[in-house]
Amino acid sequence: MDVPDRPAPEKVTRVRDLRASDADRERVVAVLGEALADGRLTMEEHSERTARAYAARTLGELTGLTGDLSPEEAQPILVDDRPVSVFFGRTRREGRWVVPVKLPILALFGTVDLDLREAVLQRRHVVVDTLVLGGRIRLLVPEGVNVSVTGRTILSTRDLRARPAQDGPTVEVGGTMIFGSVRARAPRRSLRSRMLGRLGRGR
């Protein structure tokens, strides 16, 4: 019996191996400059690290230059793809961080805030794989990003007020949610952008 060939699995680039942009390099250089100004780096160390920052090709190479200068939550770039967990508290990811293809989240009577406004999506479709008991998931997404909830929800609420684009990226919230809630918001538009939008619809 002939068995059709299975398609080769799609290769997923490690988070640390994603290519760095010029803006990423400048973020790191700015932190190095602050460390030089307040004495945490010598002139020689600053010069050496700055040269390495401008020569860096991947996000992983950049993060190694500031790891001893700031706590994790203050790093200019975060490439931590470990699961996010919170117990009876609150945790947040924000700034320039990489959202892996699948991000596991465990929230037991706690709140997870994910700010994606400056984040890098490893794919155009990423999955937030949740296990929530009495907890809350809060997403702040850029305009154009679609948020969908496909997971199992039991006595839970959802409040999705993103402003997706037809061909925009998707953040899928899967997993299991019991006595929990998920909320998604896009940043508030300025008065100017709201007026321009109304004028555009009126044409």
C-alpha positions as CSV (number, residue, x, y, z in Angstrom):
1,M,0.0,0.0,0.0
2,D,1.3,3.4,-1.0
3,V,1.6,5.9,1.8
4,P,1.8,9.5,0.8
5,D,4.8,11.4,1.9
6,R,4.3,13.5,4.9
7,P,5.3,17.2,4.6
8,A,8.4,18.0,6.4
9,P,7.8,19.8,9.7
10,E,8.3,23.6,9.4
11,K,11.5,24.6,11.1
12,V,11.1,27.0,14.0
13,T,13.9,29.5,14.5
14,R,15.0,29.7,18.1
15,V,14.0,32.9,19.8
16,R,17.6,33.8,20.5
17,D,18.5,33.3,16.8
18,L,16.0,35.8,15.4
19,R,17.7,38.6,13.4
20,A,18.2,41.9,15.2
21,S,17.2,45.2,13.7
22,D,19.0,48.5,13.8
23,A,16.4,49.7,16.3
24,D,17.3,46.7,18.6
25,R,21.0,47.6,18.4
26,E,20.3,51.2,19.3
27,R,18.2,50.1,22.3
28,V,21.2,48.2,23.7
29,V,23.7,50.9,22.9
30,A,21.5,53.4,24.8
31,V,21.6,51.1,27.9
32,L,25.4,50.8,27.5
33,G,25.7,54.6,27.4
34,E,23.7,55.0,30.6
35,A,25.9,52.4,32.3
36,L,29.0,54.3,31.2
37,A,27.6,57.6,32.5
38,D,26.9,56.2,36.0
39,G,30.1,54.3,36.3
40,R,28.9,50.7,35.9
41,L,31.1,50.3,32.8
42,T,34.6,51.6,32.1
43,M,35.4,53.4,28.9
44,E,37.2,50.3,27.7
45,E,34.2,48.0,28.5
46,H,31.8,50.5,26.9
47,S,33.8,50.7,23.7
48,E,34.1,46.9,23.5
49,R,30.4,46.2,24.1
50,T,29.2,49.0,21.8
51,A,31.3,47.5,19.0
52,R,29.8,44.1,19.6
53,A,26.3,45.6,19.7
54,Y,26.7,47.2,16.3
55,A,28.1,43.9,14.9
56,A,25.4,41.7,16.4
57,R,23.3,39.8,14.0
58,T,20.9,38.1,16.4
59,L,18.8,39.1,19.4
60,G,20.6,36.6,21.5
61,E,24.0,38.2,20.8
62,L,22.5,41.6,22.0
63,T,21.0,40.3,25.2
64,G,24.4,39.0,26.4
65,L,25.7,42.6,26.4
66,T,23.4,44.0,29.1
67,G,22.6,41.0,31.3
68,D,24.7,42.3,34.1
69,L,23.5,45.9,33.9
70,S,19.8,45.7,34.6
71,P,17.3,43.3,36.2
72,E,15.3,41.2,33.8
73,E,12.2,43.4,33.7
74,A,14.4,46.4,32.7
75,Q,16.4,44.7,29.9
76,P,16.2,46.5,26.5
77,I,15.4,43.2,24.8
78,L,13.9,40.1,26.4
79,V,14.2,36.7,24.6
80,D,13.0,34.5,27.4
81,D,10.6,31.9,26.0
82,R,10.0,30.1,29.3
83,P,6.4,29.7,30.4
84,V,4.8,32.6,32.2
85,S,3.5,31.7,35.7
86,V,1.8,33.6,38.4
87,F,0.3,32.5,41.8
88,F,-1.9,35.0,43.7
89,G,-0.1,37.9,42.2
90,R,0.6,39.8,39.0
91,T,3.3,39.5,36.4
92,R,3.9,41.5,33.2
93,R,5.9,41.3,30.0
94,E,6.4,44.5,28.1
95,G,8.8,46.4,26.0
96,R,10.9,44.8,23.3
97,W,10.3,41.0,23.8
98,V,9.9,38.1,21.5
99,V,6.5,36.2,21.6
100,P,7.3,32.6,20.7
101,V,5.1,30.4,18.4
102,K,3.5,29.0,21.6
103,L,3.7,30.8,24.9
104,P,2.5,28.7,27.9
105,I,0.8,30.6,30.7
106,L,-0.2,29.4,34.1
107,A,-2.3,31.8,36.2
108,L,-3.7,30.6,39.5
109,F,-5.7,33.4,41.1
110,G,-3.3,35.9,39.5
111,T,-3.1,38.3,36.6
112,V,-0.8,38.1,33.5
113,D,-0.4,41.3,31.5
114,L,1.1,40.9,28.0
115,D,2.0,44.2,26.3
116,L,2.6,43.4,22.6
117,R,3.0,47.0,21.3
118,E,6.7,46.7,20.9
119,A,7.0,42.9,20.9
120,V,8.3,40.7,18.0
121,L,6.0,37.9,17.0
122,Q,8.0,34.9,16.1
123,R,5.2,34.0,13.6
124,R,2.2,35.9,12.2
125,H,0.1,33.4,14.1
126,V,1.1,32.7,17.7
127,V,-0.7,30.8,20.4
128,V,-1.0,31.8,24.0
129,D,-1.6,28.3,25.6
130,T,-3.3,29.1,28.9
131,L,-4.1,27.2,32.1
132,V,-6.1,29.6,34.2
133,L,-7.9,29.0,37.5
134,G,-9.5,32.1,39.0
135,G,-7.0,34.2,37.0
136,R,-7.0,36.9,34.4
137,I,-5.2,37.3,31.1
138,R,-4.8,40.9,29.9
139,L,-3.5,41.7,26.3
140,L,-2.5,45.1,25.0
141,V,-2.0,44.6,21.2
142,P,-1.1,47.0,18.4
143,E,-3.7,48.1,15.9
144,G,-4.1,45.5,13.2
145,V,-3.6,42.4,15.4
146,N,-6.5,40.0,15.7
147,V,-7.1,38.2,19.0
148,S,-9.2,35.1,19.1
149,V,-10.2,32.8,22.0
150,T,-10.3,29.1,21.0
151,G,-9.6,27.4,24.3
152,R,-12.1,25.8,26.6
153,T,-13.7,28.2,29.0
154,I,-15.8,27.3,32.0
155,L,-17.6,30.1,33.9
156,S,-15.2,32.6,32.4
157,T,-15.5,35.9,30.5
158,R,-13.9,37.4,27.4
159,D,-13.8,41.0,26.4
160,L,-12.0,41.5,23.1
161,R,-11.7,45.1,21.8
162,A,-8.8,44.9,19.5
163,R,-8.8,46.6,16.1
164,P,-7.7,43.8,13.7
165,A,-6.8,44.2,10.1
166,Q,-8.0,41.7,7.4
167,D,-4.5,40.4,6.8
168,G,-3.0,41.2,10.2
169,P,-1.2,38.9,12.6
170,T,-3.3,36.7,15.0
171,V,-2.8,36.0,18.7
172,E,-4.8,32.9,19.5
173,V,-5.7,32.3,23.2
174,G,-6.1,28.5,23.7
175,G,-5.9,26.1,26.6
176,T,-8.3,25.9,29.5
177,M,-9.8,28.7,31.6
178,I,-11.9,28.1,34.7
179,F,-13.4,31.0,36.7
180,G,-11.1,33.3,34.7
181,S,-11.2,36.1,32.2
182,V,-9.4,37.3,29.1
183,R,-9.3,40.8,27.9
184,A,-7.7,42.3,24.8
185,R,-7.3,46.0,24.1
186,A,-5.7,48.1,21.3
187,P,-4.1,51.4,22.4
188,R,-6.5,54.4,22.4
189,R,-6.4,56.3,19.2
190,S,-5.4,60.0,19.3
191,L,-8.1,62.6,18.5
192,R,-6.3,63.2,15.1
193,S,-6.4,59.6,14.1
194,R,-10.0,59.2,15.1
195,M,-11.0,62.2,13.0
196,L,-9.0,61.0,10.0
197,G,-10.7,57.6,10.3
198,R,-14.2,59.2,10.3
199,L,-13.3,61.3,7.3
200,G,-12.0,58.3,5.4
201,R,-15.3,56.4,6.1
202,G,-17.3,59.3,5.0
203,R,-15.8,59.4,1.5
